[in-house]
Amino acid sequence: MTAGEFLAELARQRPAKPSASPAPDPATKACAETILTAAAPTPAGVASRGPRAHRQIKLGVDVHLDRYVVGRQIDGGAPQPPQRFSPAEFLKWAPKQTALAEQVSSCYESGPFGCRLHRQLTALGITNYVGRPRDWDEDGKKVKTDQRAAKALGLNLDRYLTGNREAFCVVRGPSEAQEQARSRSLQREQLQQEKQRLAAQGRREALYYGAHLEGEWWAPARWKELALPPIVMELLAPLRRLIQAIEQELKAQTQALQAAAPQDLPVGLGQLTYEILEREICDWDRFKNRRQVASYTGRCPREDASAQRRFQGSINQHGNGRVRTVLVEAAWRLIPFQPTYTPVAKWLPVWGNSKTTKRKRKQIAVAIGRQFSVAWWRVRTQRCTAQDLGLKLTPIAAPKPGAAKVRKGEMNEK
């Protein structure tokens, strides 16, 4: 029915008047169009844009490979009994919630499934949060089920949305390109760990028969010099072939990572270290101040304070472990190559003291790594330049062997 037909129908229902009624004005016709549009049925498959029945719906999702357990809470009501969906069923059910409430929020714990579900929910118009995994048995009942986890996720999401930022630790979801770049770096580290495991397995096989292997026993020169019982050589041969294959793949991946790094880096930082650090951080602008940087790297001191008592211990290691490892390796190289860098210059007298213990040198490396993470954040967010911090970008001669002790293998990246 058009607007003209609608007005004509209204005219026929009115009592007849002696004089002819004037033609409807444009304002009346526009009003009729609005009434008809609102009364028209919504096409199938399209969510209604009219007023929603609820203000907010919160979904706590316990994610598994073949099923999702979802706890729903509508507005300020009590949580509903959790429901179980297959992944495909959940992605069909979730968009229906946007037609029921003005705002739909969801959350799930980060894990081996990445951020694919996060991007799918965001594309459906749902505000999703990825949280850090935690033990939801706060009362110590020793009962852990998917239904309890989904309910706890939803309740903590409700507290988080009402302003309690301590209720839920949100993990930043990287973009698809950032996630893929990080996966390449992570695979290289996993290959390195597998190589070390196979090397240790070879040493264990030899030790079982009374032989002691040291260093890279699989290298061609060392392999020719081995004088071991035939059974030991037979056991080591397949391990050696696996290690050599992994080394070839490691070399290719390392070269690819180094080729992606820029050339103008501080001396001693290393292209491989730079790439691993960048791919783990993803976006340096995510940090608003230096405390957030130190917290993410897990380099804040442990603290036990009550009343007048206060104790600060070693670092809490509460953060990204890969970033923490890379920063320590970078610190050990910055000490000999960047003696004028302010944190290095501060600790260099203690470092060079012959009475300084190995434990103390490790603590110094951790301290320098913490300060370098904040300094590099300032450089990457264009708050300052590397030269402003005293970092040299031009190559310099390698230090003498006795100038500073650097762990074996850490100078290779230079």
C-alpha positions in Angstrom: 0.0 0.0 0.0 1.4 3.4 -1.0 1.0 6.6 0.9 -1.7 7.8 -1.6 -3.7 4.6 -1.2 -3.4 4.8 2.6 -4.7 8.4 2.7 -7.5 7.5 0.3 -8.6 4.7 2.6 -8.7 7.1 5.5 -10.8 9.4 3.5 -13.3 6.7 2.7 -13.7 5.8 6.3 -14.5 9.5 7.3 -18.0 10.9 7.1 -18.8 12.5 3.8 -18.6 16.3 3.8 -20.5 18.7 1.6 -17.4 20.1 0.0 -14.5 18.2 -1.5 -11.5 17.7 0.8 -8.3 19.3 -0.3 -5.3 17.3 -1.5 -3.0 16.0 1.2 -0.1 18.2 1.9 3.6 16.9 1.7 4.0 16.8 5.4 1.0 14.5 5.9 2.2 12.2 3.1 5.6 11.9 4.7 4.1 11.0 8.0 2.0 8.3 6.4 5.2 6.9 4.7 6.8 6.7 8.2 3.8 4.8 9.7 3.8 2.3 6.9 7.5 1.7 7.0 7.4 1.0 10.8 4.4 -1.3 10.4 5.9 -3.3 7.5 7.2 -6.8 8.4 11.0 -7.4 8.7 12.4 -9.5 5.9 13.6 -13.0 6.9 17.2 -13.1 8.0 17.5 -9.4 8.8 17.6 -8.3 12.4 15.1 -5.7 13.4 16.5 -2.2 14.0 13.6 -1.2 16.3 13.8 -0.9 20.1 15.3 -3.9 21.8 13.7 -5.7 24.7 16.8 -5.6 26.8 19.6 -3.1 27.4 22.6 -5.5 27.7 23.4 -9.2 27.3 26.6 -10.7 28.6 28.0 -14.0 27.4 30.7 -16.0 29.1 32.1 -18.6 26.6 34.2 -21.6 27.7 35.9 -22.5 24.4 36.9 -26.1 23.4 37.7 -27.7 20.1 34.3 -29.3 19.4 32.0 -27.4 21.7 31.4 -24.0 23.3 29.7 -23.8 26.7 28.0 -20.4 27.0 26.6 -18.7 30.1 24.2 -15.8 29.4 23.2 -12.9 31.7 20.5 -10.5 30.7 20.8 -7.0 32.1 21.3 -7.2 35.9 19.5 -10.5 36.3 20.9 -13.8 37.6 23.0 -15.9 35.2 21.0 -18.4 33.2 22.0 -22.1 33.1 24.9 -22.5 30.6 24.1 -23.9 27.2 26.2 -26.1 25.0 26.8 -25.4 21.3 28.9 -26.7 18.5 31.2 -23.9 17.0 28.9 -23.6 14.0 25.7 -23.5 16.1 27.2 -20.8 18.4 28.0 -18.6 15.4 24.4 -18.9 14.3 23.0 -18.3 17.8 25.2 -15.3 18.7 23.8 -12.9 16.1 20.3 -13.4 17.4 21.4 -11.8 20.7 22.0 -8.5 19.0 18.3 -8.4 18.1 17.4 -8.8 21.7 19.6 -6.2 23.4 21.1 -2.8 22.6 24.6 -4.1 23.6 25.9 -7.6 23.5 29.3 -8.4 25.2 31.1 -11.7 25.4 34.4 -13.0 26.7 36.5 -16.1 26.7 40.0 -17.2 27.8 43.0 -17.0 25.5 44.4 -20.3 24.5 45.6 -22.5 21.7 42.7 -21.4 19.4 44.1 -17.9 18.8 41.9 -14.9 18.1 39.9 -16.3 15.3 36.7 -16.4 17.4 37.4 -12.9 18.7 37.4 -11.6 15.1 34.3 -13.5 14.2 32.3 -12.1 17.1 33.5 -8.6 16.4 32.4 -8.9 12.8 28.9 -9.9 14.1 28.6 -6.6 16.1 29.4 -8.2 19.5 31.9 -6.5 21.8 34.3 -9.4 22.7 37.0 -9.5 25.3 39.8 -12.1 25.4 40.9 -12.7 29.0 44.0 -14.2 30.6 43.5 -17.9 31.7 42.9 -18.3 35.4 41.7 -20.8 38.0 38.0 -20.0 38.5 37.7 -22.1 41.6 38.2 -19.1 43.9 36.5 -20.9 46.9 38.7 -24.0 46.6 35.8 -26.4 46.2 37.9 -28.7 44.0 35.2 -28.8 41.4 36.0 -27.7 37.9 33.5 -28.1 35.1 32.8 -26.3 31.8 29.5 -25.0 33.2 31.2 -23.4 36.2 33.8 -21.8 34.1 31.2 -20.3 31.7 29.2 -19.0 34.6 32.3 -17.5 36.3 33.4 -15.9 33.0 30.0 -14.2 32.6 29.9 -12.9 36.2 33.4 -11.5 36.0 32.5 -9.9 32.7 29.5 -8.2 34.4 31.8 -6.8 37.1 34.3 -5.6 34.5 31.7 -3.8 32.4 30.4 -2.0 35.5 33.8 -0.5 36.2 35.8 -3.1 38.2 38.9 -3.4 36.0 40.4 -5.9 38.4 37.8 -8.5 37.8 39.0 -9.4 34.3 42.5 -9.2 32.8 41.9 -8.4 29.2 44.4 -9.6 26.6 44.9 -7.5 23.5 43.8 -9.3 20.4 46.3 -8.8 17.5 45.3 -8.4 13.9 45.5 -11.3 11.6 48.8 -10.1 10.0 50.3 -9.5 13.5 49.2 -13.0 14.6 50.8 -14.6 11.5 54.1 -12.8 12.0 54.2 -13.9 15.6 53.5 -17.5 14.7 56.6 -17.5 12.4 58.8 -16.3 15.1 57.3 -18.8 17.6 57.8 -21.7 15.3 61.5 -20.9 15.1 61.8 -21.0 18.9 59.9 -24.3 19.0 62.3 -25.8 16.4 65.2 -24.5 18.6 63.7 -26.2 21.6 63.2 -29.5 19.7 66.9 -29.4 18.6 68.0 -29.0 22.2 65.7 -31.9 23.3 67.2 -34.2 20.6 70.7 -33.2 21.6 70.0 -34.0 25.3 68.4 -37.3 24.3 71.7 -38.2 22.5 73.7 -37.4 25.6 71.4 -39.5 27.7 71.7 -42.5 25.3 75.5 -42.3 25.5 75.6 -41.9 29.2 73.5 -45.0 29.7 76.4 -47.0 28.1 79.1 -45.2 30.0 80.0 -42.5 27.4 80.0 -38.8 28.0 79.2 -36.4 25.1 79.8 -32.7 25.2 79.0 -29.8 22.9 77.6 -30.3 19.4 78.3 -34.1 19.2 76.4 -34.3 15.9 78.6 -31.8 14.0 80.6 -33.5 11.1 84.0 -32.9 12.7 82.9 -34.2 16.1 81.1 -37.1 14.7 84.2 -38.5 13.0 86.1 -38.3 16.3 83.5 -40.3 18.3 84.8 -43.7 19.5 81.8 -45.2 21.1 80.3 -48.7 21.2 78.4 -49.8 18.1 75.0 -49.7 19.9 75.6 -46.1 20.9 76.5 -45.0 17.4 73.4 -46.8 16.2 71.2 -45.0 18.6 72.8 -41.6 17.9 72.6 -41.8 14.1 68.8 -41.1 13.7 69.0 -38.3 16.2 71.9 -36.8 14.3 69.9 -36.8 11.1 66.9 -35.1 12.8 69.1 -32.4 14.3 70.8 -31.7 11.0 67.4 -31.3 9.3 66.2 -29.0 12.0 69.4 -26.9 11.8 68.8 -26.3 8.1 65.2 -25.1 8.7 66.4 -23.0 11.6 69.0 -21.3 9.4 66.4 -20.5 6.7 63.9 -19.1 9.2 66.6 -17.1 11.0 67.7 -15.5 7.7 64.1 -14.7 6.8 63.6 -12.9 10.2 66.9 -11.0 9.9 66.1 -9.9 6.4 62.8 -8.3 7.6 64.6 -6.2 10.2 65.9 -2.6 9.5 69.7 -2.0 9.2 69.9 1.1 11.5 69.7 -0.6 14.8 71.6 0.0 18.0 74.9 -1.9 18.0 74.5 -5.1 20.0 70.7 -5.3 19.7 70.8 -7.6 16.7 68.3 -8.0 13.9 67.0 -11.3 15.1 66.3 -9.9 18.6 64.6 -6.8 17.1 62.3 -8.9 15.0 61.3 -11.3 17.9 60.7 -8.3 20.1 58.6 -6.5 17.5 56.5 -9.5 16.7 55.8 -10.3 20.3 54.8 -6.7 21.2 52.8 -6.2 18.0 52.0 -2.6 18.7 54.1 -0.4 21.0 51.4 2.3 21.2 49.3 -0.1 23.3 51.4 1.0 26.3 50.4 4.4 27.8 53.3 4.7 30.3 56.5 3.0 31.4 54.8 1.1 34.2 52.7 -0.8 31.7 55.8 -1.7 29.7 57.6 -3.1 32.8 54.4 -4.9 33.9 54.0 -6.6 30.5 57.6 -7.8 30.5 57.3 -9.2 34.0 60.1 -7.1 35.4 58.4 -5.5 38.3 59.7 -6.5 41.7 57.8 -8.8 44.0 56.4 -7.0 47.0 55.1 -8.0 50.3 53.9 -5.0 52.3 51.7 -4.7 55.4 51.5 -1.9 57.9 55.1 -0.6 58.4 56.7 -3.7 56.9 57.7 -3.7 53.2 59.7 -6.3 51.3 60.7 -6.2 47.6 62.2 -9.4 46.1 63.1 -10.6 42.7 61.1 -9.9 39.5 57.6 -11.4 39.5 58.0 -12.8 36.0 54.3 -12.0 35.5 54.1 -11.2 31.8 55.4 -12.3 28.4 58.1 -14.8 28.9 59.5 -14.6 25.4 59.9 -10.8 25.6 61.6 -11.2 29.0 64.1 -13.7 27.6 64.9 -11.5 24.6 65.5 -8.5 26.7 68.0 -10.3 28.9 69.9 -11.6 25.9 70.0 -8.0 24.5 71.2 -6.7 27.8 74.2 -9.1 27.8 75.2 -7.7 24.4 74.6 -4.1 25.2 77.0 -4.1 28.1 80.2 -4.7 25.9 78.9 -2.8 22.8 77.2 0.2 24.4 79.4 1.4 27.3 78.1 4.9 27.1 74.4 3.9 27.3 73.2 5.4 30.6 72.0 2.2 32.3 75.2 0.4 31.2 77.4 3.2 32.4 75.7 3.1 35.8 76.4 -0.6 36.3 79.7 -0.9 34.5 81.9 -0.3 37.6 80.1 -3.0 39.5 80.1 -5.3 36.4 83.9 -4.9 35.9 84.7 -5.6 39.5 86.5 -8.9 39.9 84.6 -9.6 43.2 81.2 -9.3 41.5 79.6 -12.7 41.6 77.8 -14.4 38.7 74.5 -14.0 40.4 75.0 -10.3 40.7 75.9 -10.0 37.0 72.6 -11.7 36.2 70.8 -9.2 38.3 72.5 -6.4 36.6 71.5 -7.8 33.2 67.9 -8.0 34.3 68.0 -4.4 35.5 69.5 -3.2 32.2 66.9 -5.2 30.3 64.1 -3.6 32.2 65.4 0.0 31.5 66.1 -0.8 27.9 62.5 -2.1 27.4 61.2 1.3 28.5 63.8 3.2 26.5 63.0 1.2 23.4 59.3 1.9 23.9 60.0 5.6 23.9 62.0 5.2 20.6 59.3 3.1 18.9 56.6 5.5 19.9 58.7 8.5 18.7 59.0 10.1 22.1 62.8 10.3 21.5 65.5 8.9 19.3 68.1 6.2 20.0 70.8 8.8 19.9 69.1 10.8 22.6 69.4 7.8 24.9 73.1 7.4 24.2 72.7 4.4 21.9 75.2 4.1 19.1 73.9 3.1 15.7 77.2 2.9 13.8 79.2 -0.3 13.9 82.1 -0.3 16.4 85.0 -2.7 16.9 84.3 -5.8 18.9 85.5 -5.5 22.5 88.5 -7.4 23.7 87.8 -10.9 25.2 88.7 -9.7 28.7 86.7 -6.5 28.6 83.4 -8.1 29.6 82.2 -11.6 30.0 79.4 -12.6 27.6 77.8 -15.9 27.6 78.8 -18.3 24.8 76.6 -18.0 21.7 75.3 -14.5 22.5 77.8 -12.7 20.3 76.8 -14.7 17.2 73.8 -12.6 16.5 75.9 -9.4 16.3 
